[in-house]
Amino acid sequence: MIYQVQFLPELKIQGFLETVMKKEKKKVVRAIILDEQGRVLLGKRAQGKGAGTWALIGGKPDGNETPEKTIIREVKEELGIEFDPHFYLEELDKESFPREFWDVRYFEGGFEGKISLNEENSEIMFVSLEDLDNFEIAFDHKELLIKFFKGKSKCFKKF
């Protein structure tokens, strides 16, 4: 049997690889946790990508867990509080790192309980729009929060 090999231009190969990578994209959820003054909670990441920078709280689903159940569980694990999530935004095929594609869902809402940290965050801080330039913020969370604050919350409801 004879096989004919056709060499594709580099651009087509790159496009093919990106398509394959997108099929293996990761899913993550993030919480825009609001206090009574409308400030957003950020955690200083203690480990993993972005360690030492500030980010929204969140994580990946366990198995077939829904995004809503994932964010409730992640907030409880990382902060020990009950989060009342309301869908805010979804970003599909987001390239957070070169050739690493993610589907990201953001939820906003209030919380109940006393915050206590686990090993994933070394500190927490509630921030306003004016505070954002004072922090090294991971990923594209700063840009997202600027849009969030300028558009104001679609809903704010404490338990």
C-alpha positions as CSV (number, residue, x, y, z in Angstrom):
1,M,0.0,0.0,0.0
2,I,1.4,3.4,-0.9
3,Y,0.5,6.5,1.1
4,Q,0.8,10.0,-0.3
5,V,1.9,12.5,2.2
6,Q,0.9,16.1,1.6
7,F,2.6,18.9,3.5
8,L,0.3,21.6,4.7
9,P,1.3,25.2,5.2
10,E,2.3,25.9,8.8
11,L,-0.8,28.0,9.2
12,K,-3.2,25.1,8.4
13,I,-1.2,22.8,10.8
14,Q,-1.5,25.5,13.5
15,G,-5.3,25.8,12.9
16,F,-5.7,22.0,13.0
17,L,-3.8,21.8,16.3
18,E,-5.8,24.6,17.8
19,T,-9.0,22.8,16.8
20,V,-7.8,19.5,18.4
21,M,-6.8,21.4,21.6
22,K,-10.2,23.1,21.8
23,K,-11.9,19.7,21.8
24,E,-9.8,18.9,24.9
25,K,-10.5,22.3,26.6
26,K,-11.0,22.6,30.3
27,K,-14.0,23.8,32.2
28,V,-13.8,26.2,35.2
29,V,-16.2,28.4,37.2
30,R,-15.4,31.6,39.0
31,A,-17.3,33.5,41.7
32,I,-17.9,37.2,41.9
33,I,-18.6,37.3,45.6
34,L,-20.1,40.6,46.7
35,D,-20.1,42.2,50.1
36,E,-22.8,44.7,51.3
37,Q,-20.9,47.6,49.8
38,G,-20.8,46.0,46.4
39,R,-17.1,45.1,46.5
40,V,-15.8,41.9,45.1
41,L,-13.8,39.3,47.0
42,L,-10.4,38.3,45.6
43,G,-8.1,35.6,46.9
44,K,-4.3,35.6,46.8
45,R,-3.4,32.3,45.1
46,A,-1.1,30.2,47.2
47,Q,-0.4,27.5,44.6
48,G,-0.7,26.6,40.9
49,K,-0.9,28.9,37.9
50,G,-0.9,32.5,39.0
51,A,0.5,31.7,42.5
52,G,1.2,34.9,44.4
53,T,-1.4,36.9,42.4
54,W,-5.0,37.8,43.2
55,A,-7.9,36.1,41.5
56,L,-11.6,35.3,41.7
57,I,-12.4,32.2,43.7
58,G,-13.4,29.1,41.7
59,G,-12.3,25.8,40.3
60,K,-13.1,22.8,38.1
61,P,-16.1,20.5,38.2
62,D,-15.9,17.0,39.8
63,G,-17.2,14.5,37.2
64,N,-20.5,15.6,35.8
65,E,-21.1,18.2,38.4
66,T,-23.2,21.2,37.1
67,P,-21.5,24.7,37.0
68,E,-23.8,25.9,39.8
69,K,-23.0,23.0,42.1
70,T,-19.3,23.4,41.3
71,I,-19.1,27.0,42.3
72,I,-21.1,26.4,45.5
73,R,-18.8,23.6,46.4
74,E,-15.6,25.5,45.5
75,V,-16.6,28.6,47.5
76,K,-17.5,26.4,50.5
77,E,-14.1,24.5,50.3
78,E,-11.9,27.6,49.8
79,L,-13.7,30.0,52.1
80,G,-16.1,28.0,54.4
81,I,-19.1,30.2,53.3
82,E,-22.4,29.6,51.6
83,F,-22.5,31.4,48.2
84,D,-25.8,32.3,46.4
85,P,-24.8,32.1,42.8
86,H,-26.5,33.9,39.9
87,F,-25.2,33.4,36.4
88,Y,-23.3,36.4,35.1
89,L,-21.2,35.5,32.0
90,E,-19.9,32.6,30.0
91,E,-16.7,32.7,27.9
92,L,-16.2,29.8,25.5
93,D,-12.9,28.7,23.9
94,K,-11.0,31.2,26.0
95,E,-7.3,30.9,25.5
96,S,-6.0,31.7,29.0
97,F,-2.5,30.4,28.3
98,P,-0.9,29.7,24.9
99,R,-2.8,26.7,23.3
100,E,-4.8,26.1,26.4
101,F,-8.5,26.6,25.9
102,W,-11.1,26.9,28.6
103,D,-14.9,27.3,29.0
104,V,-15.3,29.7,31.9
105,R,-18.6,30.5,33.7
106,Y,-18.8,33.4,36.1
107,F,-21.4,33.6,38.8
108,E,-22.2,36.6,41.0
109,G,-23.9,36.8,44.3
110,G,-23.9,37.4,48.1
111,F,-22.7,35.0,50.8
112,E,-23.5,33.9,54.3
113,G,-21.1,32.9,57.0
114,K,-17.7,33.7,58.4
115,I,-14.8,33.4,55.9
116,S,-12.0,31.0,56.7
117,L,-9.2,30.2,54.3
118,N,-7.9,26.8,53.2
119,E,-4.5,26.1,51.6
120,E,-5.5,27.5,48.1
121,N,-5.5,31.2,49.2
122,S,-3.0,32.9,51.5
123,E,-5.1,36.1,51.8
124,I,-8.4,37.5,50.8
125,M,-9.6,41.1,50.2
126,F,-12.8,42.8,49.1
127,V,-12.0,45.3,46.3
128,S,-13.8,48.1,44.5
129,L,-13.1,49.4,41.0
130,E,-10.8,52.0,42.4
131,D,-8.7,49.3,44.2
132,L,-7.9,47.2,41.1
133,D,-4.7,49.0,40.2
134,N,-3.3,48.2,43.6
135,F,-3.2,44.5,43.1
136,E,-1.4,42.1,40.8
137,I,-4.5,40.3,39.4
138,A,-4.2,36.9,37.7
139,F,-5.5,35.8,34.3
140,D,-7.8,38.4,32.8
141,H,-9.8,38.9,36.0
142,K,-8.9,42.6,36.2
143,E,-10.4,43.3,32.8
144,L,-13.5,41.3,33.6
145,L,-13.9,43.1,36.9
146,I,-13.6,46.5,35.3
147,K,-16.5,45.6,32.9
148,F,-18.4,44.1,35.9
149,F,-18.1,47.3,38.0
150,K,-18.8,49.6,35.1
151,G,-21.9,47.7,34.2
152,K,-22.8,47.2,37.8
153,S,-24.2,43.9,39.1
154,K,-27.2,42.6,37.3
155,C,-28.4,41.3,40.6
156,F,-27.3,41.5,44.2
157,K,-29.1,39.5,46.7
158,K,-27.8,38.4,50.1
159,F,-29.3,35.1,51.4
